[in-house]
């Protein structure tokens, strides 16, 4: 796998807005910004628009190219929030970030590297409003299945979209999901079915990114099998996003029961990179970015 990566980067480009986004060091890093009081990671540390905005700027400074703004937790045991509450949480952050079309001196980055705004939501009206305010990506953890209006919203707004695989009900997916016979094949087929629905509505293929949904209604073995098979999701020509940041399944692996899950998360990101992922979704942007830059250095220097 390492030799394959060193020989050529298999990550596919993703069209975000009107731009076909590639990077010298693939994959792109998507930084997570939770504007929620019950995030499993930060416990609501950024649960105000101002705090979330400041955190987003920090993630950009650390190397994020995409910011994923979420106003509804999907952690185990979470409850859905109302549409209005979610709008109140995420819209001010999206609007403020959208005013920064390029990284400027405010971020102490003279390269003026562009960044992109993603909204993590399953609600079509939230997605539509965030797109109106300047977001570029709709990241739907249900792969556009929870809200029947979401596919049409993606098509109408011209959004790029992440189709995240999930089984089970919101907040209880680890308790009531249907077990898999062949997790890689079944996840792939279910994601492709949703991608085909979007294609039928006129969404361009290059705007669709697939996420196998690590931790979303899957056993530890399922998650391991998916992590080992990232390259299988490239066969249909869609870029792949992998989000395994600090997920609880890591703590169920032998010897990692007391881990803070940071180092395993970085390791998982490396595995996903070697497998051809185009985007890594993480809380810890600096660590993820440095690991990717190291792999890129190995490739550019021709080290085996």
C-alpha positions as a printed Julia matrix, in Angstrom:
304×3 Matrix{Float64}:
   0.0    0.0     0.0
   2.82   2.4     0.86
   4.64   1.68   -2.39
   1.4    2.29   -4.33
   1.03   5.68   -2.64
   4.64   6.59   -3.26
   4.35   5.63   -6.92
   1.18   7.63   -7.48
  -1.47   9.36   -5.42
  -4.78   7.62   -6.14
  -6.96  10.26   -4.49
  -9.57  11.65   -6.89
 -10.32  15.33   -7.37
 -13.6   16.68   -6.0
 -15.52  19.58   -7.54
 -16.35  22.06   -4.8
 -18.44  24.93   -6.05
 -17.1   25.59   -9.55
 -13.56  24.42   -8.81
 -12.04  20.98   -9.26
 -10.13  20.79   -6.01
  -6.83  19.0    -5.83
  -3.92  19.57   -3.51
  -0.17  19.05   -3.59
  -0.55  17.06   -0.39
  -3.6   14.86   -0.58
  -5.94  14.27    1.06
  -7.49  17.57    2.0
  -8.13  18.03    5.72
 -11.69  18.81    6.8
 -11.72  20.38   10.26
 -14.73  19.74   12.5
 -16.48  22.72   14.1
 -19.23  21.59   16.48
 -21.63  24.36   17.5
 -23.37  22.05   19.96
 -23.57  21.74   23.76
 -23.1   17.95   23.7
 -20.22  17.19   21.37
 -18.53  13.94   22.4
 -15.15  15.53   21.62
 -15.15  19.0    23.15
 -18.24  18.88   25.38
 -19.69  22.07   23.96
 -16.52  24.14   24.23
 -17.41  26.01   21.02
 -21.15  26.23   21.61
 -21.56  29.89   20.63
 -21.17  31.47   17.19
 -18.21  33.58   18.35
 -16.38  30.65   19.95
 -17.09  28.44   16.94
 -15.81  31.1    14.55
 -12.6   31.52   16.54
 -12.1   27.76   16.57
 -12.68  27.62   12.81
  -9.98  30.25   12.25
  -7.61  28.21   14.41
  -8.29  25.11   12.33
  -7.52  27.06    9.16
  -4.24  28.2    10.66
  -3.45  24.56   11.45
  -3.94  23.49    7.84
  -7.62  22.75    7.24
  -8.88  23.34    3.7
 -12.51  22.55    4.53
 -14.46  23.58    7.64
 -17.4   21.35    8.55
 -19.93  23.3    10.64
 -22.41  21.2    12.61
 -25.27  22.23   14.87
 -26.71  18.82   15.76
 -24.76  16.08   17.5
 -24.89  12.53   16.12
 -23.08  10.97   19.09
 -24.61   7.85   20.69
 -27.6    8.82   22.8
 -28.08  12.22   21.2
 -31.5   13.63   20.42
 -32.48  15.57   17.29
 -32.75  19.34   17.63
 -35.37  21.54   16.02
 -34.8   23.09   12.64
 -34.84  26.6    14.09
 -32.35  25.75   16.83
 -29.96  24.25   14.31
 -30.31  27.31   12.07
 -29.59  29.59   15.01
 -26.45  27.65   15.82
 -24.82  27.29   12.43
 -25.97  30.21   10.28
 -23.99  32.96   12.05
 -20.82  30.89   11.78
 -21.34  30.07    8.11
 -22.16  33.69    7.28
 -19.08  35.03    9.06
 -16.77  32.5     7.42
 -18.3   33.09    3.99
 -17.15  36.69    4.18
 -13.59  35.39    4.15
 -13.41  34.07    0.59
  -9.66  33.59    0.93
  -7.3   33.15    3.84
  -5.88  36.62    4.42
  -3.56  38.4     6.79
  -6.15  37.78    9.5
  -4.96  34.17    9.5
  -1.28  35.06    9.27
  -1.05  33.12    6.04
   0.33  35.14    3.13
  -0.42  32.39    0.62
  -4.08  33.4     0.32
  -5.06  29.73    0.18
  -8.76  29.29   -0.4
 -10.91  27.33    1.99
 -14.37  25.83    1.71
 -17.36  25.72    4.03
 -19.33  22.54    4.67
 -22.52  22.25    6.69
 -23.07  19.0     8.57
 -26.84  18.54    8.52
 -29.63  16.15    7.61
 -32.21  18.94    7.25
 -32.9   20.31    3.78
 -33.96  23.76    4.99
 -30.81  24.15    7.08
 -28.71  23.04    4.12
 -30.47  25.43    1.75
 -30.08  28.41    4.08
 -26.4   27.71    4.66
 -25.83  27.44    0.93
 -27.58  30.79    0.49
 -25.22  32.28    3.07
 -22.16  31.05    1.23
 -21.49  27.41    2.13
 -20.1   25.14   -0.59
 -20.78  21.61    0.69
 -23.68  19.7     2.24
 -22.39  16.88    4.46
 -25.37  14.63    5.14
 -24.69  11.77    7.58
 -27.77   9.94    6.28
 -26.68  10.14    2.61
 -29.76  12.27    1.85
 -32.26   9.74    3.22
 -33.58  11.35    6.42
 -35.17  14.38    4.77
 -36.99  13.6     1.51
 -36.32  17.17    0.33
 -32.56  16.89    0.64
 -31.77  15.38   -2.8
 -33.7   18.14   -4.56
 -32.03  20.73   -2.33
 -28.58  19.48   -3.31
 -29.55  19.68   -6.99
 -31.25  23.08   -6.75
 -28.49  24.82   -4.79
 -25.62  23.42   -6.85
 -23.97  22.15   -3.68
 -21.16  19.68   -3.54
 -22.24  16.83   -1.3
 -20.85  14.2     1.04
 -22.94  11.03    1.18
 -22.18   9.44    4.54
 -23.34   5.87    5.08
 -25.46   5.18    8.14
 -27.78   2.45    9.36
 -30.12   2.7    12.32
 -32.02   5.62   13.81
 -30.56   8.95   14.87
 -28.67   8.69   18.17
 -29.35   4.95   18.44
 -27.54   3.64   15.4
 -25.22   1.46   17.47
 -28.16  -0.26   19.17
 -30.62  -0.96   16.39
 -28.72  -1.25   13.11
 -29.11  -4.23   10.82
 -25.93  -6.38   10.82
 -23.94  -6.77    7.62
 -23.06  -9.87    5.68
 -20.38  -8.11    3.59
 -19.96  -4.63    5.01
 -17.75  -3.24    2.24
 -19.99  -4.43   -0.57
 -23.24  -3.43    1.16
 -22.03   0.03    2.15
 -20.72   0.61   -1.34
 -24.0   -0.47   -2.96
 -26.12   1.66   -0.63
 -23.99   4.75   -1.23
 -24.02   4.22   -4.99
 -27.82   3.94   -4.91
 -28.02   7.38   -3.29
 -25.42   8.8    -5.67
 -27.47   7.55   -8.61
 -30.55   9.37   -7.28
 -28.6   12.61   -7.27
 -27.26  11.97  -10.75
 -30.85  11.5   -11.89
 -31.66  14.96  -10.54
 -28.83  16.51  -12.51
 -26.12  16.67   -9.83
 -22.71  16.38  -11.5
 -20.83  13.21  -10.57
 -17.67  15.13   -9.74
 -19.57  17.02   -7.01
 -20.43  13.82   -5.11
 -18.08  12.46   -2.44
 -18.63   9.11   -0.71
 -18.06   8.5     3.0
 -18.26   4.87    4.22
 -19.48   6.12    7.58
 -16.99   4.76   10.08
 -18.83   4.31   13.39
 -22.29   4.98   12.01
 -24.22   1.83   12.9
 -21.3   -0.57   12.54
 -19.44  -3.04   14.71
 -15.75  -2.79   15.51
 -15.05  -5.46   12.89
 -17.16  -3.6    10.32
 -15.17  -0.42   10.92
 -11.86  -2.25   10.61
 -12.98  -3.91    7.37
 -13.98  -0.54    5.92
 -10.72   1.11    6.96
  -8.8   -1.68    5.23
 -10.86  -1.26    2.05
 -10.91   2.48    1.3
  -9.61   1.75   -2.19
 -12.72  -0.34   -2.98
 -14.8    2.86   -2.94
 -12.66   4.44   -5.66
 -13.67   1.92   -8.29
 -16.8    3.83   -9.3
 -14.97   7.1    -9.84
 -16.1    9.05   -6.78
 -13.73  10.77   -4.36
 -13.81   9.33   -0.85
 -13.97  11.04    2.53
 -12.98   9.17    5.69
 -14.02  10.39    9.13
 -12.76   8.3    12.03
 -11.74  11.07   14.41
 -11.72   9.92   18.05
 -14.56   7.47   17.31
 -15.66   5.21   20.15
 -14.87   2.0    18.27
 -11.16   2.79   18.75
 -11.59   2.39   22.51
 -13.02  -1.09   21.97
  -9.87  -2.36   20.29
  -7.45  -4.46   22.39
  -5.07  -2.33   24.42
  -6.76   0.95   23.47
  -9.51   0.94   26.09
  -7.93   3.89   27.94
  -6.6    5.72   24.9
  -7.53   9.34   24.26
  -7.79   8.07   20.65
  -5.6   10.8    19.17
  -2.7    8.64   17.98
  -5.03   5.9    16.65
  -6.95   8.62   14.81
  -3.78   9.93   13.17
  -2.82   6.37   12.26
  -6.27   5.78   10.76
  -5.84   8.94    8.69
  -2.55   7.61    7.34
  -4.22   4.31    6.43
  -7.03   6.19    4.68
  -4.5    8.33    2.81
  -2.62   5.27    1.6
  -5.94   3.8     0.5
  -6.71   6.8    -1.7
  -8.99   9.02    0.4
  -9.43  12.54   -0.97
 -10.58  14.07    2.33
  -9.85  13.27    5.98
 -12.4   14.65    8.47
 -10.82  15.32   11.88
 -10.98  17.29   15.1
  -7.19  17.42   15.41
  -6.19  19.25   12.25
  -2.55  20.0    13.01
  -1.7   16.37   13.75
  -3.54  15.1    10.68
  -1.93  17.69    8.41
   1.56  16.91    9.62
   1.09  13.16    9.08
  -0.09  13.8     5.52
   2.82  16.16    4.84
   5.2   13.46    6.03
   3.72  10.96    3.59
   3.97  13.55    0.84
   7.62  14.13    1.72
   8.29  10.4     1.4
   6.7   10.45   -2.04
   8.4   13.59   -3.3
  11.82  12.48   -2.09
  11.37   9.04   -3.6
  11.82   7.21   -0.31
  10.57   3.6    -0.19
